Amino acid sequence: MPFDRSDRLKRLPPYLFAEIDKKKKAAVAEGRDVINMGVGDPDKPTPEFVIRALQEACAKPAHHRYAFDEGLPAFRAAAARWFEKRYGVRLDPDREILPLIGSKEGIAHLPLAILNPGDVSLVPDPGYPPYAGGTSFAGGEPHRMRLRADLGFLPDLKAIPALVVARAKILYLNYPNNPTSALAPRAFLEEAVAFAAKHDLLIAADAAYSEVYFEEKPPSMLQIPGARERTIEFHSLSKTFNMTGWRLGFAAGCEKAVKALGVLKTYLDSGIFSAIQETGAVALDGYDRPEIRAIRDLYRTRRDAWVGGLRSLGLKVDSPKATFYVWTPVPGGGSSIDFCARALEKANVVLTPGLGFGEGGEGYFRAALTVDEPRIREAIERLKKAGVFGT
Ligand SMILES: *Cc1c(COP(=O)(O)O)cnc(C)c1O
């Protein structure tokens, strides 16, 4: 039938977060008081100085026309300024930076710009679904690299079969990591760059959580010697500035890859509302402001409440050093889907089953710290009372 989904769409599992959102909405529609720690979407509003900048920018007629894909020069310049201040890496805003409609857009489209049918992307498992999804859409094959707790949730690059590596073109990495919250030590970044150089791979580094940290600032892959020629790094304003709905991010690094993605995008979209880009420049220039630091402090307080709560229930949990996620083994083992279904049914708490991030996520559940501390405490109480964690 002409209206049936294409084979490539049918091959993909339903997008997990959309599914969870559906279940949550059904529970809310029944009048249940749901605590949503499922989707990683900051609950606080965008900072006032950013909102005000958009109010001004959107009134300018120059912004009402197509922005086109090379993006607003002022936004690219601000991204380069931010990169230099934050990482000490000076990028050419005309050739090494590309604005994106949220970083997910670039992450998911990259394979279409780089892969030929049958080429392989190396993707973390558990991992953010667009790495594998974007690869499949491009006719490529995702090869899943297990992230294991005993290896610090870093992929074991040496364990990837030689025949797979020979067909691979893209190596996706994501640190600070969603869903495990792991950080990559510099030694691993160096190992990844050496591996990519040896096997002629493009590194696609997803840095969406680069500013959600509680201890040292996470490094950029582009700080590693030799990385810049073969790394495209994805940055996002979503988590840093509570701007998920605005859809703004950028790709940085490897000129050829940035260019390839830009050319692809000329056929897909016609740029990002330039008032939003102008505002994004204001946000990036203001990233040192106290209200941005306050966002990190808030997550730290919530993290301590949730981790403390889980520990009081007898669970062994490490306190994450970055991201607003806590990744925890399902108590007593067993299916992550069943466990999260029980949490919703019995305690009205939405948690994300690890399996939704790939088979490597089975046996874990993820809590997003995107509700206020009192609600986090209440979630713990409810889960305890309902016996969701067993006895
Ligand atoms: C939230 C998130 C992103 C990006 O989000 P955008 O809003 O599209 O910029 C990218 N990668 C991971 C792992 C995320 O969790």
The ligand as a Tripos MOL2 file, in Angstrom:
@<TRIPOS>MOLECULE
LIG
   15    15     1     0     0
SMALL
NO_CHARGES

@<TRIPOS>ATOM
      1 C1         19.2550   15.9080   24.8070 C.3       1 LIG1
      2 C2         20.3080   15.1870   24.0100 C.ar      1 LIG1
      3 C3         20.7880   15.7010   22.8050 C.ar      1 LIG1
      4 C4         20.3370   16.9140   22.1320 C.3       1 LIG1
      5 O1         19.3260   17.5460   22.1110 O.3       1 LIG1
      6 P1         18.9360   18.7420   21.1720 P.3       1 LIG1
      7 O2         17.8080   19.3370   21.9170 O.co2     1 LIG1
      8 O3         18.5220   18.1430   19.8710 O.co2     1 LIG1
      9 O4         20.1280   19.6290   21.0100 O.co2     1 LIG1
     10 C5         21.8050   15.0550   22.1610 C.ar      1 LIG1
     11 N1         22.3330   13.9330   22.6440 N.ar      1 LIG1
     12 C6         21.9140   13.4110   23.7820 C.ar      1 LIG1
     13 C7         22.5630   12.1830   24.2730 C.3       1 LIG1
     14 C8         20.8700   13.9950   24.4960 C.ar      1 LIG1
     15 O5         20.4320   13.4240   25.6140 O.3       1 LIG1
@<TRIPOS>BOND
     1     1     2 1
     2     2     3 ar
     3     2    14 ar
     4     3     4 1
     5     3    10 ar
     6     4     5 1
     7     5     6 1
     8     6     7 2
     9     6     8 1
    10     6     9 1
    11    10    11 ar
    12    11    12 ar
    13    12    13 1
    14    12    14 ar
    15    14    15 1
@<TRIPOS>SUBSTRUCTURE
     1 LIG1         1 GROUP 0 **** ****
